Amino acid sequence: MRLNRTLLSVALVVFALVVQVSVLARLQLPGAVPDLLLLVVVALALVYGHVSGALIGFGAGLLADLAPPADHAAGRYALVLCIIGYLVGLARPENGQLKSAFVPMAVVVAAAVGSTLLYAGVGALVGDTAARHVGLGSLLFTAAVYDLLLAPFTVPLFMAIARRTDNDPLAESSSGGGGGVAAGWLSSGTGLRIGSQRGGLRVKAARNRAARAGRIKGVKRL
């Protein structure tokens, strides 16, 4: 990834992890906990694509695995967020611009449900049956609801920050200014007249050079 992408991703992931551990985990809400870390991964994957989404998801999940008070094996949530980041990145549009708010909201719900299922599935493989005692259906419903309620206040903001830092404002302004001047010239007709005059001058100069070269060559033949 680019340096600005890496720095922004690290900053947002650390911020989300601090808020997750110090605030959201202490709300004592029924069922699941609002997953701000997942929303950061979703937002960045929608902007950067599947490769960067997988890398960001793995790093974010690994930090969550190591941050206290983690009660599961290290690497478990890293695997989950790596898969989620990759799959969400595949939904990124070609131009990076989403035309509707329905797409990111649907992606958030799918990511919340998918991450919960993956986390419970990986836990079942390693012998962790906590999801069975809590109730997997309750976890899926509350995770989707909490993340969906939190997403409108976080995902658009994170995506806007990612796009702003990923683009080059100087290149955009120069290209935009040049395009505006050219469009104005073409619309007024001045650019076409100047272009045609310059083209005519170039053609006349080329003909003069060719005529001179022919005369010189003829003299040398004689």
Accessible surface in RSA format (square Angstrom, percent):
REM  Atomic radii and reference values for relative SASA: ProtOr
REM  Chains: A
REM  Algorithm: Lee & Richards
REM  Probe-radius: 1.40
REM  Slices: 20
REM RES _ NUM      All-atoms   Total-Side   Main-Chain    Non-polar    All polar
REM                ABS   REL    ABS   REL    ABS   REL    ABS   REL    ABS   REL
RES MET A   1   100.13  51.9  21.36  14.1  78.77 187.6  35.46  30.1  64.68  85.7
RES ARG A   2   141.19  59.3 132.06  67.3   9.13  21.7  50.82  69.4  90.38  54.8
RES LEU A   3   134.46  74.9 123.40  88.3  11.06  27.8 126.58  88.9   7.88  21.2
RES ASN A   4    56.87  39.2  49.43  47.8   7.44  17.9  32.60  78.5  24.26  23.5
RES ARG A   5    38.53  16.2  38.06  19.4   0.47   1.1   0.73   1.0  37.80  22.9
RES THR A   6    48.56  34.5  48.52  49.2   0.03   0.1  41.38  55.6   7.18  10.9
RES LEU A   7   110.56  61.6 105.54  75.5   5.03  12.6 106.18  74.6   4.39  11.8
RES LEU A   8    24.00  13.4  19.23  13.8   4.77  12.0  23.33  16.4   0.67   1.8
RES SER A   9     5.32   4.5   5.14   6.9   0.18   0.4   5.32  11.3   0.00   0.0
RES VAL A  10    84.30  55.5  81.04  73.4   3.25   7.8  84.29  73.2   0.00   0.0
RES ALA A  11    59.23  54.5  46.15  71.2  13.08  29.8  54.65  77.0   4.57  12.1
RES LEU A  12    16.80   9.4  16.80  12.0   0.00   0.0  16.80  11.8   0.00   0.0
RES VAL A  13     7.52   4.9   7.52   6.8   0.00   0.0   7.52   6.5   0.00   0.0
RES VAL A  14    69.19  45.5  69.14  62.6   0.05   0.1  69.18  60.1   0.01   0.0
RES PHE A  15   109.30  54.7 103.64  64.2   5.66  14.7 108.95  66.1   0.35   1.0
RES ALA A  16     0.00   0.0   0.00   0.0   0.00   0.0   0.00   0.0   0.00   0.0
RES LEU A  17    23.50  13.1  23.50  16.8   0.00   0.0  23.50  16.5   0.00   0.0
RES VAL A  18    87.50  57.6  82.91  75.1   4.59  11.1  87.49  76.0   0.01   0.0
RES VAL A  19    36.03  23.7  35.84  32.4   0.19   0.4  36.03  31.3   0.00   0.0
RES GLN A  20    27.52  15.4  27.52  20.1   0.00   0.0  15.57  33.1  11.95   9.1
RES VAL A  21    45.83  30.2  41.86  37.9   3.96   9.6  42.74  37.1   3.09   8.4
RES SER A  22    52.17  44.1  41.31  55.1  10.85  25.0  36.56  77.9  15.60  21.9
RES VAL A  23    76.20  50.1  72.84  65.9   3.36   8.1  75.51  65.6   0.69   1.9
RES LEU A  24    20.71  11.5  18.64  13.3   2.06   5.2  18.64  13.1   2.06   5.6
RES ALA A  25    50.26  46.2  32.31  49.9  17.95  40.8  32.38  45.6  17.87  47.4
RES ARG A  26   169.62  71.2 150.94  76.9  18.68  44.5  47.26  64.6 122.36  74.2
RES LEU A  27    87.63  48.8  66.21  47.4  21.42  53.8  69.23  48.6  18.40  49.5
RES GLN A  28   156.35  87.4 124.41  90.9  31.94  76.0  55.53 118.2 100.82  76.5
RES LEU A  29    71.89  40.0  53.68  38.4  18.22  45.8  53.81  37.8  18.08  48.7
RES PRO A  30   100.27  73.1  89.48  81.6  10.78  39.2 100.27  82.8   0.00   0.0
RES GLY A  31    34.80  42.9   0.00   N/A  34.80  42.9   3.66  10.0  31.14  69.7
RES ALA A  32    16.33  15.0  11.43  17.6   4.90  11.1  16.33  23.0   0.00   0.0
RES VAL A  33    65.30  43.0  54.40  49.3  10.89  26.2  54.40  47.3  10.89  29.5
RES PRO A  34    10.61   7.7  10.61   9.7   0.00   0.0  10.61   8.8   0.00   0.0
RES ASP A  35    23.39  16.4  23.39  23.3   0.00   0.0   8.92  21.0  14.47  14.4
RES LEU A  36     8.59   4.8   8.59   6.1   0.00   0.0   8.59   6.0   0.00   0.0
RES LEU A  37     2.15   1.2   2.15   1.5   0.00   0.0   2.15   1.5   0.00   0.0
RES LEU A  38     1.30   0.7   1.30   0.9   0.00   0.0   1.30   0.9   0.00   0.0
RES LEU A  39     0.18   0.1   0.18   0.1   0.00   0.0   0.18   0.1   0.00   0.0
RES VAL A  40     0.01   0.0   0.01   0.0   0.00   0.0   0.01   0.0   0.00   0.0
RES VAL A  41     0.10   0.1   0.00   0.0   0.10   0.3   0.00   0.0   0.10   0.3
RES VAL A  42     0.14   0.1   0.14   0.1   0.00   0.0   0.14   0.1   0.00   0.0
RES ALA A  43     0.00   0.0   0.00   0.0   0.00   0.0   0.00   0.0   0.00   0.0
RES LEU A  44     0.07   0.0   0.07   0.1   0.00   0.0   0.07   0.1   0.00   0.0
RES ALA A  45     0.00   0.0   0.00   0.0   0.00   0.0   0.00   0.0   0.00   0.0
RES LEU A  46     0.22   0.1   0.00   0.0   0.22   0.6   0.00   0.0   0.22   0.6
RES VAL A  47     8.70   5.7   6.67   6.0   2.03   4.9   6.67   5.8   2.03   5.5
RES TYR A  48    15.31   7.1   0.13   0.1  15.18  39.5   0.17   0.1  15.14  18.7
RES GLY A  49     9.09  11.2   0.00   N/A   9.09  11.2   9.09  25.0   0.00   0.0
RES HIS A  50    67.12  36.7  66.81  46.4   0.31   0.8  39.35  40.6  27.77  32.3
RES VAL A  51    93.11  61.3  89.61  81.1   3.50   8.4  91.82  79.8   1.29   3.5
RES SER A  52     7.55   6.4   7.49  10.0   0.06   0.1   0.00   0.0   7.55  10.6
RES GLY A  53     0.15   0.2   0.00   N/A   0.15   0.2   0.15   0.4   0.00   0.0
RES ALA A  54    16.15  14.9  15.83  24.4   0.32   0.7  16.01  22.5   0.14   0.4
RES LEU A  55   101.03  56.3  91.94  65.8   9.09  22.9  92.57  65.0   8.46  22.8
RES ILE A  56     8.73   5.0   2.05   1.5   6.67  16.1   8.20   5.9   0.53   1.4
RES GLY A  57     0.00   0.0   0.00   N/A   0.00   0.0   0.00   0.0   0.00   0.0
RES PHE A  58   102.09  51.1 102.09  63.2   0.00   0.0 102.09  61.9   0.00   0.0
RES GLY A  59    30.83  38.0   0.00   N/A  30.83  38.0  30.01  82.4   0.82   1.8
RES ALA A  60     1.05   1.0   0.00   0.0   1.05   2.4   0.00   0.0   1.05   2.8
RES GLY A  61     0.00   0.0   0.00   N/A   0.00   0.0   0.00   0.0   0.00   0.0
RES LEU A  62    63.27  35.2  63.27  45.3   0.00   0.0  63.27  44.4   0.00   0.0
RES LEU A  63    74.33  41.4  73.09  52.3   1.24   3.1  73.09  51.3   1.24   3.3
RES ALA A  64    19.03  17.5  11.53  17.8   7.50  17.1  11.97  16.9   7.06  18.7
RES ASP A  65     5.69   4.0   0.00   0.0   5.69  13.5   0.00   0.0   5.69   5.7
RES LEU A  66   114.75  63.9  88.03  63.0  26.72  67.2  91.38  64.2  23.36  62.9
RES ALA A  67    21.31  19.6  13.46  20.8   7.85  17.9  18.38  25.9   2.93   7.8
RES PRO A  68   107.63  78.4 100.32  91.4   7.31  26.6 104.28  86.1   3.35  20.8
RES PRO A  69   116.65  85.0  95.61  87.2  21.05  76.5 103.12  85.1  13.53  84.1
RES ALA A  70    44.19  40.6   7.59  11.7  36.60  83.3  15.01  21.1  29.18  77.3
RES ASP A  71   132.99  93.2  96.66  96.2  36.33  85.9  45.66 107.5  87.33  87.1
RES HIS A  72    44.47  24.3  18.92  13.2  25.55  65.4  28.80  29.7  15.67  18.2
RES ALA A  73    63.44  58.3  46.39  71.6  17.05  38.8  57.36  80.8   6.08  16.1
RES ALA A  74    68.60  63.1  36.53  56.4  32.07  72.9  36.82  51.9  31.78  84.2
RES GLY A  75    28.13  34.7   0.00   N/A  28.13  34.7  20.84  57.2   7.30  16.3
RES ARG A  76    17.69   7.4  12.17   6.2   5.52  13.1   7.81  10.7   9.88   6.0
RES TYR A  77    27.25  12.7  27.25  15.5   0.00   0.0  25.77  19.4   1.48   1.8
RES ALA A  78     0.10   0.1   0.10   0.2   0.00   0.0   0.10   0.1   0.00   0.0
RES LEU A  79    86.38  48.1  84.52  60.5   1.86   4.7  86.15  60.5   0.23   0.6
RES VAL A  80     0.49   0.3   0.32   0.3   0.17   0.4   0.49   0.4   0.00   0.0
RES LEU A  81     0.00   0.0   0.00   0.0   0.00   0.0   0.00   0.0   0.00   0.0
RES CYS A  82    35.02  26.5  34.99  39.0   0.04   0.1   0.60   1.5  34.42  37.1
RES ILE A  83    62.96  35.8  60.21  44.9   2.75   6.6  62.96  45.3   0.00   0.0
RES ILE A  84     7.14   4.1   7.12   5.3   0.01   0.0   7.14   5.1   0.00   0.0
RES GLY A  85     0.00   0.0   0.00   N/A   0.00   0.0   0.00   0.0   0.00   0.0
RES TYR A  86    96.18  44.9  96.18  54.7   0.00   0.0  58.08  43.6  38.10  47.0
RES LEU A  87    96.59  53.8  87.46  62.6   9.13  23.0  87.80  61.7   8.80  23.7
RES VAL A  88    10.76   7.1   7.90   7.2   2.85   6.9  10.73   9.3   0.02   0.1
RES GLY A  89     3.41   4.2   0.00   N/A   3.41   4.2   0.00   0.0   3.41   7.6
RES LEU A  90   100.57  56.0  70.90  50.7  29.66  74.6  73.98  52.0  26.58  71.5
RES ALA A  91    49.73  45.7  25.96  40.1  23.77  54.1  38.00  53.5  11.73  31.1
RES ARG A  92    84.60  35.5  65.94  33.6  18.66  44.4   3.03   4.1  81.57  49.4
RES PRO A  93    35.50  25.9  24.38  22.2  11.12  40.4  35.47  29.3   0.03   0.2
RES GLU A  94   176.23 101.2 146.31 110.7  29.92  71.2  66.78 129.2 109.45  89.4
RES ASN A  95   100.63  69.4  70.03  67.7  30.60  73.7  44.35 106.7  56.28  54.4
RES GLY A  96     6.71   8.3   0.00   N/A   6.71   8.3   6.07  16.7   0.64   1.4
RES GLN A  97    94.91  53.1  92.34  67.5   2.57   6.1  35.54  75.6  59.37  45.0
RES LEU A  98    42.79  23.8  15.00  10.7  27.79  69.9  16.10  11.3  26.69  71.8
RES LYS A  99   200.68  97.9 155.78  95.6  44.91 106.9 106.84  96.2  93.85 100.0
RES SER A 100    56.55  47.8  45.41  60.6  11.14  25.7  38.09  81.1  18.46  25.9
RES ALA A 101    75.67  69.6  63.07  97.3  12.60  28.7  67.59  95.2   8.08  21.4
RES PHE A 102   150.47  75.3 143.25  88.7   7.22  18.8 148.18  89.8   2.28   6.5
RES VAL A 103    58.06  38.2  55.97  50.7   2.09   5.0  57.96  50.4   0.10   0.3
RES PRO A 104    11.57   8.4  11.57  10.6   0.00   0.0  11.57   9.6   0.00   0.0
RES MET A 105    38.51  19.9  38.24  25.3   0.27   0.6  34.30  29.2   4.21   5.6
RES ALA A 106    41.65  38.3  29.83  46.0  11.82  26.9  36.99  52.1   4.66  12.3
RES VAL A 107    20.47  13.5  17.91  16.2   2.56   6.2  20.20  17.6   0.27   0.7
RES VAL A 108     0.24   0.2   0.07   0.1   0.17   0.4   0.22   0.2   0.02   0.1
RES VAL A 109    50.11  33.0  50.11  45.4   0.00   0.0  50.11  43.5   0.00   0.0
RES ALA A 110    66.10  60.8  51.30  79.2  14.80  33.7  59.21  83.4   6.89  18.3
RES ALA A 111     4.11   3.8   0.17   0.3   3.94   9.0   3.42   4.8   0.69   1.8
RES ALA A 112     0.87   0.8   0.00   0.0   0.87   2.0   0.69   1.0   0.18   0.5
RES VAL A 113    45.37  29.9  45.37  41.1   0.00   0.0  45.37  39.4   0.00   0.0
RES GLY A 114    19.64  24.2   0.00   N/A  19.64  24.2  19.32  53.0   0.32   0.7
RES SER A 115     6.39   5.4   5.70   7.6   0.69   1.6   0.60   1.3   5.79   8.1
RES THR A 116    23.07  16.4  18.44  18.7   4.63  11.0  15.15  20.4   7.92  12.0
RES LEU A 117    81.92  45.6  75.02  53.7   6.89  17.3  75.40  53.0   6.52  17.5
RES LEU A 118    56.38  31.4  54.10  38.7   2.28   5.7  56.24  39.5   0.14   0.4
RES TYR A 119    63.90  29.8  63.90  36.4   0.00   0.0  52.87  39.7  11.03  13.6
RES ALA A 120    16.68  15.3  10.46  16.1   6.22  14.1  12.06  17.0   4.63  12.3
RES GLY A 121    35.70  44.0   0.00   N/A  35.70  44.0  33.36  91.6   2.33   5.2
RES VAL A 122    25.56  16.8  25.13  22.7   0.43   1.0  25.13  21.8   0.43   1.2
RES GLY A 123     0.04   0.1   0.00   N/A   0.04   0.1   0.04   0.1   0.00   0.0
RES ALA A 124    53.37  49.1  32.18  49.7  21.18  48.2  33.30  46.9  20.07  53.2
RES LEU A 125   155.73  86.7 121.62  87.0  34.10  85.7 124.33  87.3  31.40  84.5
RES VAL A 126    93.97  61.8  57.16  51.7  36.81  88.7  66.20  57.5  27.76  75.3
RES GLY A 127    58.96  72.7   0.00   N/A  58.96  72.7  32.50  89.2  26.47  59.3
RES ASP A 128    50.10  35.1  39.61  39.4  10.48  24.8  18.48  43.5  31.62  31.5
RES THR A 129    55.41  39.4  49.39  50.1   6.01  14.3  32.19  43.2  23.22  35.1
RES ALA A 130    55.00  50.6  49.54  76.5   5.45  12.4  53.55  75.4   1.45   3.8
RES ALA A 131    22.15  20.4  17.37  26.8   4.78  10.9  19.46  27.4   2.69   7.1
RES ARG A 132   179.79  75.5 152.75  77.9  27.05  64.4  59.90  81.9 119.89  72.7
RES HIS A 133   153.47  83.9 117.87  81.9  35.60  91.1  87.51  90.2  65.96  76.8
RES VAL A 134    89.28  58.8  62.91  56.9  26.38  63.6  68.61  59.6  20.67  56.1
RES GLY A 135    24.70  30.5   0.00   N/A  24.70  30.5  24.70  67.8   0.00   0.0
RES LEU A 136    66.38  37.0  61.14  43.7   5.24  13.2  61.14  42.9   5.24  14.1
RES GLY A 137    53.02  65.4   0.00   N/A  53.02  65.4  38.57 105.8  14.45  32.4
RES SER A 138    56.15  47.5  42.88  57.2  13.27  30.6  31.58  67.3  24.57  34.4
RES LEU A 139    31.01  17.3  31.01  22.2   0.00   0.0  31.01  21.8   0.00   0.0
RES LEU A 140    38.28  21.3  37.51  26.8   0.77   1.9  37.80  26.5   0.48   1.3
RES PHE A 141   139.42  69.7 133.07  82.4   6.34  16.5 139.11  84.3   0.30   0.9
RES THR A 142    17.32  12.3  17.01  17.2   0.31   0.7  17.32  23.3   0.00   0.0
RES ALA A 143     7.70   7.1   7.48  11.5   0.22   0.5   7.70  10.8   0.00   0.0
RES ALA A 144    15.52  14.3  15.22  23.5   0.30   0.7  15.48  21.8   0.04   0.1
RES VAL A 145    51.45  33.9  49.65  44.9   1.80   4.3  51.37  44.6   0.08   0.2
RES TYR A 146    33.56  15.7  30.12  17.1   3.44   9.0  26.09  19.6   7.47   9.2
RES ASP A 147     2.45   1.7   2.45   2.4   0.00   0.0   0.00   0.0   2.45   2.4
RES LEU A 148    68.46  38.1  66.18  47.3   2.28   5.7  66.18  46.5   2.28   6.1
RES LEU A 149   117.34  65.3 111.68  79.9   5.65  14.2 113.35  79.6   3.99  10.7
RES LEU A 150    43.43  24.2  41.56  29.7   1.86   4.7  43.43  30.5   0.00   0.0
RES ALA A 151     0.00   0.0   0.00   0.0   0.00   0.0   0.00   0.0   0.00   0.0
RES PRO A 152    69.33  50.5  50.85  46.4  18.48  67.2  52.51  43.4  16.82 104.5
RES PHE A 153   155.77  77.9 135.18  83.7  20.58  53.6 141.26  85.6  14.51  41.5
RES THR A 154    16.41  11.7  16.27  16.5   0.14   0.3  16.41  22.0   0.00   0.0
RES VAL A 155     0.43   0.3   0.43   0.4   0.00   0.0   0.43   0.4   0.00   0.0
RES PRO A 156    67.98  49.5  59.38  54.1   8.60  31.3  63.49  52.4   4.50  28.0
RES LEU A 157   100.88  56.2  95.32  68.2   5.56  14.0  99.52  69.9   1.36   3.7
RES PHE A 158     8.68   4.3   8.68   5.4   0.00   0.0   8.68   5.3   0.00   0.0
RES MET A 159     8.18   4.2   8.18   5.4   0.00   0.0   3.52   3.0   4.66   6.2
RES ALA A 160    54.49  50.1  47.34  73.1   7.16  16.3  50.64  71.3   3.85  10.2
RES ILE A 161    58.24  33.1  56.61  42.2   1.63   3.9  58.20  41.9   0.04   0.1
RES ALA A 162     0.00   0.0   0.00   0.0   0.00   0.0   0.00   0.0   0.00   0.0
RES ARG A 163    52.24  21.9  50.52  25.8   1.72   4.1  24.34  33.3  27.90  16.9
RES ARG A 164   198.83  83.5 181.75  92.6  17.08  40.7  62.89  86.0 135.94  82.4
RES THR A 165    53.97  38.4  40.30  40.9  13.67  32.6  46.96  63.1   7.00  10.6
RES ASP A 166    25.00  17.5  17.11  17.0   7.88  18.6   1.48   3.5  23.52  23.5
RES ASN A 167    71.11  49.0  59.65  57.6  11.47  27.6   9.83  23.7  61.29  59.2
RES ASP A 168    80.44  56.3  71.77  71.4   8.67  20.5  32.54  76.6  47.90  47.8
RES PRO A 169    92.31  67.3  86.98  79.3   5.32  19.3  89.45  73.9   2.86  17.8
RES LEU A 170   140.48  78.2 137.65  98.5   2.83   7.1 138.10  97.0   2.38   6.4
RES ALA A 171    50.48  46.4  42.13  65.0   8.35  19.0  48.44  68.2   2.03   5.4
RES GLU A 172    94.33  54.2  86.13  65.2   8.20  19.5  42.21  81.6  52.12  42.6
RES SER A 173    72.30  61.1  52.75  70.4  19.55  45.0  53.67 114.3  18.63  26.1
RES SER A 174    77.73  65.7  57.06  76.2  20.67  47.6  54.45 116.0  23.28  32.6
RES SER A 175    76.84  64.9  56.20  75.0  20.64  47.5  54.00 115.0  22.84  32.0
RES GLY A 176    47.33  58.4   0.00   N/A  47.33  58.4  37.41 102.7   9.92  22.2
RES GLY A 177    40.62  50.1   0.00   N/A  40.62  50.1  38.05 104.4   2.58   5.8
RES GLY A 178    41.97  51.8   0.00   N/A  41.97  51.8  35.04  96.2   6.93  15.5
RES GLY A 179    40.75  50.2   0.00   N/A  40.75  50.2  34.49  94.7   6.25  14.0
RES GLY A 180    46.24  57.0   0.00   N/A  46.24  57.0  35.28  96.8  10.96  24.5
RES VAL A 181    89.08  58.6  81.49  73.8   7.59  18.3  88.19  76.6   0.89   2.4
RES ALA A 182    49.89  45.9  44.42  68.5   5.47  12.4  49.65  69.9   0.24   0.6
RES ALA A 183    59.63  54.8  50.68  78.2   8.95  20.4  55.96  78.8   3.66   9.7
RES GLY A 184    35.30  43.5   0.00   N/A  35.30  43.5  31.44  86.3   3.86   8.7
RES TRP A 185   125.89  50.5 125.89  60.9   0.00   0.0 103.95  55.4  21.94  35.6
RES LEU A 186   103.35  57.6  91.61  65.5  11.74  29.5  91.76  64.4  11.60  31.2
RES SER A 187    98.73  83.4  55.78  74.4  42.95  98.9  53.94 114.9  44.79  62.7
RES SER A 188    71.84  60.7  40.04  53.4  31.80  73.3  47.39 100.9  24.45  34.2
RES GLY A 189    16.38  20.2   0.00   N/A  16.38  20.2  15.78  43.3   0.60   1.3
RES THR A 190    49.98  35.5  49.98  50.7   0.00   0.0  34.46  46.3  15.52  23.5
RES GLY A 191    14.83  18.3   0.00   N/A  14.83  18.3   6.37  17.5   8.46  18.9
RES LEU A 192   111.63  62.2 104.77  75.0   6.86  17.2 107.37  75.4   4.26  11.5
RES ARG A 193   139.05  58.4 136.88  69.8   2.17   5.2  62.30  85.2  76.75  46.5
RES ILE A 194    55.78  31.7  55.78  41.6   0.00   0.0  55.78  40.2   0.00   0.0
RES GLY A 195    38.93  48.0   0.00   N/A  38.93  48.0  30.68  84.2   8.25  18.5
RES SER A 196    76.51  64.7  54.69  73.0  21.82  50.3  53.68 114.3  22.83  32.0
RES GLN A 197   114.70  64.1 105.77  77.3   8.94  21.3  40.26  85.7  74.44  56.5
RES ARG A 198   135.81  57.0 134.42  68.5   1.39   3.3  29.47  40.3 106.34  64.5
RES GLY A 199    25.26  31.2   0.00   N/A  25.26  31.2  25.10  68.9   0.16   0.4
RES GLY A 200    30.39  37.5   0.00   N/A  30.39  37.5  28.36  77.8   2.02   4.5
RES LEU A 201   117.95  65.7 113.32  81.1   4.63  11.6 113.58  79.8   4.37  11.8
RES ARG A 202   158.68  66.6 151.18  77.1   7.50  17.9  68.20  93.2  90.47  54.8
RES VAL A 203    74.49  49.0  71.68  64.9   2.82   6.8  74.46  64.7   0.03   0.1
RES LYS A 204   131.23  64.0 129.52  79.5   1.71   4.1  76.57  68.9  54.65  58.2
RES ALA A 205    41.00  37.7  35.50  54.8   5.50  12.5  40.09  56.4   0.92   2.4
RES ALA A 206    46.55  42.8  41.14  63.5   5.41  12.3  42.24  59.5   4.32  11.4
RES ARG A 207   165.81  69.6 158.34  80.7   7.47  17.8  56.44  77.1 109.38  66.3
RES ASN A 208    83.79  57.8  81.66  78.9   2.14   5.1  12.74  30.7  71.05  68.7
RES ARG A 209   151.53  63.6 145.92  74.4   5.60  13.3  68.39  93.5  83.13  50.4
RES ALA A 210    67.40  62.0  51.05  78.8  16.35  37.2  58.96  83.0   8.44  22.4
RES ALA A 211    49.19  45.2  35.91  55.4  13.29  30.2  47.28  66.6   1.91   5.1
RES ARG A 212   145.86  61.2 145.13  74.0   0.73   1.7  34.29  46.9 111.56  67.6
RES ALA A 213    43.42  39.9  38.42  59.3   5.01  11.4  42.56  59.9   0.86   2.3
RES GLY A 214    40.63  50.1   0.00   N/A  40.63  50.1  32.12  88.1   8.51  19.1
RES ARG A 215   150.16  63.0 140.66  71.7   9.50  22.6  77.17 105.5  72.99  44.2
RES ILE A 216    98.86  56.3  96.91  72.2   1.94   4.7  98.82  71.2   0.04   0.1
RES LYS A 217   119.48  58.3 117.88  72.3   1.60   3.8  62.64  56.4  56.84  60.5
RES GLY A 218    22.96  28.3   0.00   N/A  22.96  28.3  21.79  59.8   1.16   2.6
RES VAL A 219   109.63  72.1 101.57  92.0   8.06  19.4 101.60  88.3   8.03  21.8
RES LYS A 220   163.56  79.8 131.08  80.4  32.48  77.3  84.97  76.5  78.58  83.7
RES ARG A 221   185.88  78.0 148.85  75.9  37.03  88.2  73.19 100.0 112.69  68.3
RES LEU A 222   193.13 107.6 133.05  95.2  60.08 151.0 149.44 105.0  43.69 117.6
END  Absolute sums over single chains surface
CHAIN  1 A    13206.3      10731.3       2475.0       9352.2       3854.0
END  Absolute sums over all chains
TOTAL         13206.3      10731.3       2475.0       9352.2       3854.0
